[in-house]
């Protein structure tokens, strides 16, 4: 049994065609107790998801699913906000307008470059990765959110270009992110999407999770980053085993932006 999957997208995100009801059924089939829908809310004008998210319609569908699956599945209202430190007024307006359960903060752009575009990796590996983690530290220090999403997701794309990924050369920059998370008591998401990609490890990796403990971090949660029904819950049993082996005791659950511990099974 999987306690939660806190990173799920539907057709309210530009990069998914899945219906919310389909994702709910898949969650029940995989014996997941609680899920959170986290559509992309991107504010950078050049992002392909810019102005795609229709939040009012999404809330109506969320309410319908909560009614339809009541007693079988807890459904949380999340949102994945890109670069929240750069658009704080717009982010605050969104957060104040709806009763969110939790907020994912994610970094997909560094300056004017998308980390999913090949041009970001035309520079030397050290410059690309260090630039990403330095910007992520700014986000972790400044923005209003609850959970850092897939904190080293940059490796998803960089691995295919550079042929490898080792976080140790960027340890100083990564630990700066982790210290900011620990000091602000932010939760670190362990994202399983990168298990489905050629890099073949969670985001962040086990090594970075161990550094998080060393920096005083306590709170972790997990998500499949599913964009299709067959991806719901993928890799999360492996995530739980890794977290236990590293030394974490709890997963973070959220309701109305209040965090609660859930013992790792």
Secondary structure, 3 states (H helix, E strand, C coil): CEEEEEEECCCCCCCCCCCHHHHHHHHHHCCEEEEEEEEEECCCCCCCCCCCCCHHHHHHHHHHHHHHCCCCCEEEEEEEEECCCCCHHHHHHHHHHCCCCEEEEECCEECCEECCCHHHHHCCHHHHHHHHHHHHHHHHHHCCCCEECCCCCHHHHHHHHHCCCCHHHHHHHHHHHHHHHHHHCCEEEEECHHHHCCCCCCECCHHHHHHHHHCCCCCEEEECCECCHHHCCCCHHHHHHHHHHHCCCEEEEEECCEEEEEECC
